[in-house]
Amino acid sequence: MIELGGRRRKRTKIIRVKPKIPKTFECPRCGKVSISISIKDGIAKISCGNCGLYTEVDVPPVFDEANAYSKFIDLYLEGKLQIKERTEEITEEENETEGESEEVHIR
């Protein structure tokens, strides 16, 4: 028996795009999207590149940047944070701990 039918149809694959975690967040003080977060040894260092807001928040090891940001926002709005102003001293300390040096070697 001969089967009659049309062409075989091509299946379309459904591609689900996974959401990516942002690298910068909105600052609650100045409103700019310039908050950067670095997590190391259970301490999240949160700093704003625009207004100079800087603080450190203790976070569990399973937290990522988005969770650390939400904890920071909650503590900031409750007024339970010690806010420091971003200064030259703090940036120099971070550069030294990361192994970066601002010294120029001339041969």
N, C-alpha and C positions, 0 to 999 in steps of 0.2 A: 504494500500500500504506500502510496506516495503522500507525504505530508505537505500540505500547502500552508504557507504562512509568509509573513513578511520577513524583513531583515531582522537580524538579532539586534536588539537595542543595546546601546552602550550604557553602562551604569555610571551615574555621576557620584563621585565621592564627596561626602560631606566633610568639609574641613572645619574643625573647631579651633578657633584661635584662642590660645591661652593668654589670659591677661598678664601683663608684665608689671612688676613692682616698680614704681617710680623711684628715681634717684634724688630728686629734689622735691621739697614740699613747701607749702605756703606758711609764711611767718605770721604768727598771731599778733606781733607788735606792729610791723610795717605793712603787712598785706602782700608783699612780693613773694614770688615763688623762688626763694633763694635759700631755704634751709637745707643744709647737707648733714647727713648723719653717718657716723662711723662707729661700729660696735666692736669692742675688743675686750676680752676677759670679763664679760658681764657688765660692762659700763658703756653706755651709749653717749658719745660726745656729739652734742647738737649745736650747730652754729649757723648763724644767718650771715650771708655774704654781703647783705645790703646795710642793715642797721647795726650789726656787731653783736647781736644777742648771742650769748654762749652759756651753756650749762651742761652738766653731766648727770645722767639718770641711770640708776641701777636697773638692769633688766635681766630676766632669766635667759639661760643660754639658747632656748628655743625661739626667742624673739628675733624677727627680722627688722628691717628699717621701718616698714609701715607700722608694725606693732609698737616699736619704740617711739615713733612719732605720735601715735594715738595716746600712749602713756604720758608723753611730754605735754601734749595739749591738755589732757585732763588735769595734770598737776599745775600747769600754767594758769588755767582758768580758775582753779581753786585757790591760787596764790600760795602754794606750798613749795615753790622752787626758789633756790638761791640763784638769781640771774647775775651773771658776770658780763661785763662789757668786753668785747673782743679787743685785745691790745696786741702790740708787737711782741710782748713777752710770751704770750700764750702761743702765738704762731711759731716763734723760735723754738720753744720747748717741743712742739709737735714735730717740727722738722728734724730736730736732733733725735727724737725717739724713732722716727721712721727711717733714719739713716740718710736723710737728705742733708746736704750742707750747702750753705750759701757762700762758702769760701771759694775763691778763684785761685787756681794754681797756675803760676806763670813759670814756664821753663826757659 
